């Protein structure tokens, strides 16, 4: 019983003496995240953090007192006034005070609108942070296109990545003071507390705080108050990581397969452009800059699956405006990239992704499309069905708008922009992948038909007429010769969606899939054939309606 009583007394002491909060001071500015605002209150304790940026002169003065240098809600633009022999002198102050500014602003709208916290605009602009309104996070996009959460804004807590905070402090050569005002309540009497613990006054080169005890007048409970601050000092300006002090990382270059020797062993060569042969006589013993390097098409799956970040285009892969590389993707089942381009255009990390899909050259040859573009500097339309589809779809729609004043296919909604990017040939013999691509095609070719304009051009709507029927009537009106073939194709796509891709599979699914040959051929083969038929349709419609211009 005595041991249990001792533990309870020890826990009560640890709580009222705020051992945990005092120990936490050591970690401020030394762990991954730095809390710059927090307010959490319950019947046992209150926890309160805030922060402010101080210039170096203000820092020394700040450490001479435990009180805060900036209160929540202060630090906004205002006027100050002083009086001298000339009378009142009014001055506009950006932060409402000298030498102190908030890193996070608290804004109150008198109960009419919700309170909110705003991260310092200068901090956001310095790091070029994107605000994600869904998560209330500020995001940094690095040179590889990776997203890094730098600041999290919550109702009770705001925190920033310490590494980004210190780079900002380094650039400005200013320090951050993290203020704290924590309270702990206890059922012990003040006399009992004073017998167990003593008040604390502490100062050092980076912190100062006091711990005191008292009686709660209204609560009737004994309480302790830990009040003070810790300074996070600015690193040297060279640590800010931006020009002219950016980190000079030495780029590493991967080796790629460029051939097979007489013994059947792989021949690999660095992709470092400075170490490759060229047409000017450099590095004659090395592989040439324009050595074709081969990859399986699976190398592109990563990029197709993240259309918000990447774009796979005809002859090109890009990550926003951060990087891009020319590729030859007009080859069935393979992708080719020139050796020097891999080193010049891809980061070491991205090269590592491509290495995993590297193939031997075997007897593969680059596409005719790539040869015409790269060596003859000639325009050449894509040859692979998925790339050709995107070219023909856009070409027909633009021409239709130019001639008729409306698009045959409505403009793609922002919520569907990923679809046109993700249309592609299949990577594997997988019916799930097949169904997914069919859904994309039906949306683009049927759901996005400009039904209102088709109906208007035909003199009005008919009862229960659907999108394909409206197109059928329009093509009939203009005597389009391939109407039956193309309407049949669109209805096939619709059936594929309704029998399998969008609903539970059954007997109808089996019949439709047998009709298109999936009982005898692989899904990639059948999908390629469907894409080729679609391209024939788009091309024929274009040539029929706009033949006089081509």
N, C-alpha and C positions, 0 to 999 in steps of 0.2 A: 504493500500500500504506500509505503514511504517512497519507493522508487517511482511509482506512478505519479505521486504528488510532485516529486522533484522534476519529472519530465513536463508536467503541466506548467509548473512555475517557470521552467526553462523556456517553454514555448511562448508563454505569456511575456517573458522578458524579451525574447527575440522579436516578438511582434511590436511591442510598445517602443523598443529601442531601435526598431527599423534596421536590423542587421542586414536583411536582404537588400533593402533599398540603398544602404550605404555601400555594400559590396558592388551593387550595380553601377555605381559611379565610375568604377575602374573601367568598365566595358564601353562607356560612352565614347564614340568616335574610334573604337578599336575593334569593332565587329562588323559584320557584313552590312547591317542596316543601322542608321542613326535616326532615332525618334526626334522629330523637331516640334511635334505637338502631341499631347495626349491628356485626356481628362477622363478618369474612371473613378466612380464614386459608389461605395456601398456602405452598409452599416458598420463595417469593421474598419474601413480605411478609405482615404482619398489619395489618388495618384494624379499628379499634375506636372506636365512638362511643357515648356515653351522654349523659344530660341530667338536669337538675333545675331545679325552680322555686325561685328565691331571693327573699327579701324585699329591699328596697332597702338595708337596713343590712348584710345578709350579702353583698351584691354587692361592695361595696368590699373587704371582707376576702377574698372569693374571688379577686379580681384580684391580691392580694398574693402568691399562691402558684400554682405550676403544677399541683399535685396536685388530684385530683378532690374535690369536696365531698360526693359521694354515690357509692357503689359499687353495681354491679348486684346486686340482691337486698336492698339496704337500703331503708329508708323505709316499712316496714310497722309496724302498731301493736305497741307493746311497753311494758314498764314500765322506768322508770329509777329508780335509787336514789342517794341522797346521805346523808351523815352529818353531823349537827351535834350540838349539846349535848343535844338531846332524843332522839338516837338515829338510827336509820335512818328516812328519809322516802322512801316509795315513791310514784311518780307515774306515771299512765298517760299515754303519749305517742301521739298519733294517727299520727305519722310516725316515731317512734323517735328523733327529734332535733329541735332547734330551728331554725326559720328556713329549712329545706330540705325539699323534698318531691318525690317522683318525678312525672313526667308519664306515664311508662310503667313498669309494675311487672313484674318478673321473678318468676315463681313456680315453685318446684321441689317435686316430690312424691316425692322419694327414689327415683326410678326405677320406682315402681309405676304412676304415671300420667305421660303426656308433660308436659314443661315447657311453660309457656305465658306469653304476655305479655298484660297487661291494661292498656288505656288508662285513664288517670285517670277515675274516675267523675264527678268534678266537671266535667271538660272535656266529657265525653259529655252530661251533663245540661244544661250551660250552652248547648250548641248543639243539644240535643235530637236526638242522633244515633241512627240505626237501625243495628243490627249485622246485616250479611248473613253468616250463618254459612257460606254456600257459597263466598264469595269472601274471607272474613275481612276485609272492609272495613267501615268505619263511614261511613254515608251521611247527608247532610243533605238534607231536602226543603224547597225554597224556597217562597215564596208563590205561585208559578205551578205548583207540583207537579213541578218539575224535580228530578232527583236529582243530587247533587254528592258525589263521593267525597272525604271529608275526611281519612280516615286509612286507611292500608294496613298490616296486621299480617302480617308474614312470619316465617319461622323465623330468618332472619338479618338482617332489616331491618325497622324500624318508621319510617314517615314520616307527617307531617301536612301539610296545606295551610298554607302560611305565613300567608295572609290570615286563616284561622280561628284559628291559633295567636296571632297578634298581637291579635286582638279579645279573646281570652280573657285574655291578659296585660294588655290595657288595662283590662278590667273589674276585674281583681284588683289592678292596679297593682303587679305583681310582674314580675320579669325571669326569663328562661330562660338558664341556662348550658348550652352544648353542650360536653361534654368529648370529648377525643380522645386516643388513645394508640396511635399507629401505629408499626409496626416494619418495617424493610426489611433484608433479608439480602444479603450481597455475597460474591463469591469473592475480592475484593481483600483484601489483608492490611490490618491496622489501620494499619501504617505508610504504605501506599499511600493509604488513605483520608485519613489526617491530612495527607498532602501535597496532596491534592486539595480538601479541604473543611475548614471550621472549625466548631466547636460554635457554637450560636446561643442567645442569651437575649434574648427580646423581650417588652416590655410596652407596652400603650397603654390608652386609656380603655375599650376594649371587648374586649380579648384579652390573653392572656399565654401564652407557650409556650417550651419549650426543645428544642433538638435536640442530642443527644449521640451518641457513637460508642463501641463496645466490642467485645470478643472474646466470641463465644459459647462458653461453657465446654463444653457438650455437643454443639453442632452443629458446632463448629470453624469457623464462618463469622463474618465481621465483620458487625456489625449497627449500625443507627442507630435511635434512639427519638425520636419527636416526641410530646411530652407537653404538654398545656395545655387551654385552654378559650376559648370565645368567648361573650360576653354578647349576647343579643338583648334590648334594652331595651323595656320596656312603652311603647306610644304613650300619648298623653293618654287619659283615661277616656272622653272624648267619642267616641273612635274605636271603642268596643266594639260599636256598632251595634245595641244593644238598648235598650228603653225605660228611662229617658227620653232616651236618646242615639241612637235609631234614625235611620237615614239618611232624610232628608226628600226623597225623589225626587218631582219634580213629574210628575204623570201626564200623558201626552200622549194626546189623543183623535183618533181617525181620523174621516175623513169618509166617509159612506155615501150611496149613490144613493137619493134619495127621490122622484124624478120626472123628467119630460122636458119641456123648454120648447117654445115654438111652433116653434123652428128645429130641433127634434129633438136638442138638446144635453142632456147629463146635468145634472140638478140634484142637487147634493150638499150635505149638511149635517153639521156636527159632531155627534157623539153625546154631547158634554159635557152632562150633565143640567142644570148651572147655566146653560147658554146656550139651553135649549129652552123653548118655550111650555108652559104647563100650564093647569089649570082654575082657577088662582088669579090669573091676569092677568099672569104673568111673561113677558117676552120675546115679546110678541105678534107681532113681525115674523118670528120664527124658526119653524122646523118644530116641531110638537107632540111632546112626550115620547112619546106613543102612536102616532107615525107608523109604519106597518108598513114594515119593511125586508125585502127578499126575497133568498133565497139558493138555490143549487142544493143538492140533497140531499147532494152530494159533500162538503159542508162537514162532515158528520158522520162521514165515513169515518175520519178521524184518531182520533176518540174511540172508535168501534167497535173499531178495530184494537188498542187498548191498554186492554183491560178491567180490568187491574190498577190502572190509574191513573184512568181515566174511566168514567163510566156515562151512557149515553143512555137516558133514560126517557120515559115518556109525558108530553110537555110540559116536559121539563127535561133539561139537560145539567149534569153536575157533575164536578168534579175532587176526589175524596175529600170532605173537609170544608173544603177551602181556598176553593173558589168554586163557584158554580152560577148558571145563568141560565135563565129561563123562555123556552121556545120553542114555536112552533106546528109540530109535526111530524106533525100529522094531516091533511096535504095531500099528494096524490100528486106526487112529483117535486120538491117544493119545501119550503123551511123558512122560516118568518117569525119575526122577532124585533122587538120594539118598539125604536125608535131610542134612547130614553133608557136602556133596560135594557142595551143594548150598552155604553154609556159607564159606567153605574153598576156593572155586575157583571163586566166583563171587563177584564183588564189591557191595557196598550197592545200588548204582544206578542200576546196572544190576539185582540185586535181586528184585528191585522194578518193573522191567519189567516183570519178571516171576510171581510175586505175582498176577498180573492182569489176568493171565490165569490159576490160581490154581484151581483144581477140588477136590471134595471129593474122597476118595479111592474107594467107592462103592464096587463092587465085582471084580475090575480090578486086573490083575496079570501081573507081568513083563514078557517079552518075553522069550521064550526058548533060543533064541540066547544070550540074556543078561545073563541068568542064567549060561549057559555053559561057557561064557567068564569070568564072575565075580566070580563064586564059584567053577567051575571045571577047570578053567585055560585052557580051550580048544579052539582051533581055531574053529570059526563057521562063515559060510558065512551069509550075511544078508538075511532076509526073506521078508522084504517089497520091492515091485517091483521097486521103484525108486532107492533105495540103491543097490539092486541086479543088476540093469541095469548098474550102474557105475562100479561095480565090474566085471561083465562079459565083458563089452565093453573094459575095460583096459586089462583084462586077455587075451581075444582073440587077441587083437592087439599086445600085447607083445609077445605072442606065435607065431603069424604069422611072426613077424619080426625076431624072433629067428630062425625059420625054413626056411623062404623064403628069408630073407634079405630085405624085404620091408613090410610096414604096409598095412593091408587091408584098414584101414581108415587113411588117411593122418594125420600127426601131426596137432593138432589144432593151428590155427594162434593166435598170442597174442591178436588180436582184438576180438577173439571169446572165449577166455579162460573162460569168465563168463558163457558160455552156459552150460558146463558140471556141473558147480557148481549149476546152477539154475534149472536143470531138477529135477522135484519133482512131487509127487501126488498133486491133486488139494485140495485147502483149502475150496472151496465153489462150489456150483452148478452154475457156471458162465461160459458161452460159451466163453467170452473174455479170461478168464484164460485157458480154454481148447485149444483155438486157439493158444495162446502164447506158450504153452507147445508142441503142435504139430509142430510149427515152429522149436523149439529147436531139436526135435527128427529127423525131416527131414534133418536139417543141419548136424547133427552128423552121421546119417545112410546113407544118400543119397548124399548130397553135398560134404561130406568129403570122399566118396569112392575114392580109389586110382585108378582112371580110366586109367591112362597111364600104370600102371603095370598090371592091369587086361587085357588090350588090348595086351600088349607085351606078356603075358603068353598065349594068345589065338592065337598068330600068326599075329596080326595086326588088324586095325580098320575096321569097316564096315560103309558104308554111312549112315549118320543121326542116328547113334546108340548113345543112351543116356546112362547115368551112370547105371541105373537099368538093361538095356539091356546088358551091358558089363558084369555085375555081373552074369546075367542069363546065358550068354554064357560060362563064367568061371565055374560055378557050373555044367552046362551040361557036359563040358569036363571031369570033375572028377566024374560024375555020383552021385552027391549029392542027396540022396533020398528025401529030403524035399524041393527040388528046387521050385516046383509049389506053395506049401504053402507059402514059404518065399517071393518069388517074388510077389505073390499076396498081401501079407501084406505090402511090401514096396510100391507097386503101390497104395494101399489104403491110406497110409500116404501121398504120393504125391498128390493124389486126394483131401484129406482133406485140404492140404495146398492151392492148386490151386482153390478149390471151395469155400473156406471160409477164411482161415487164412491170405492169401496173396492178395485176391481180393474181390471185392464187392460180397455179397452173392446173390444167385438167385435160379432158379429151380434146377440146378445141386447140389447146396449146400443142398437143401432139400432132394434130392434123396440119396446123400452120407450119410448124417446124419441119414436117415431112415435105410439105409443098416447096419450101425453100432449100431443101437438100441437107438439112442438119442431121438427118439420119445416116447420111453417107459421107459428108464432108465435115471438116473441122469448123469450129465457130469462126476462127480468123479467116478461113477461105471464104465462107459464106458472107461474112460481113464485108470483106473486100469486094465481092461481086455486087453486093447491094450498093456500096459506095460508088462503084463504077457506073451502075445504072442511074443513080441519082445525078451523078455528074453529067451523064449523057442527057438527062432531062433538062438540067439547068442550062447546059450549053445549047441545046436545040431550041428551047424557049427564047433564049437570048438571040440566037441567029435568026429565028423566024420573025420576031417583032422588031429587031433592029438591024436586019441584014444590010440595009441600004448604007449604014454607016461603017461597016466593017469590010 
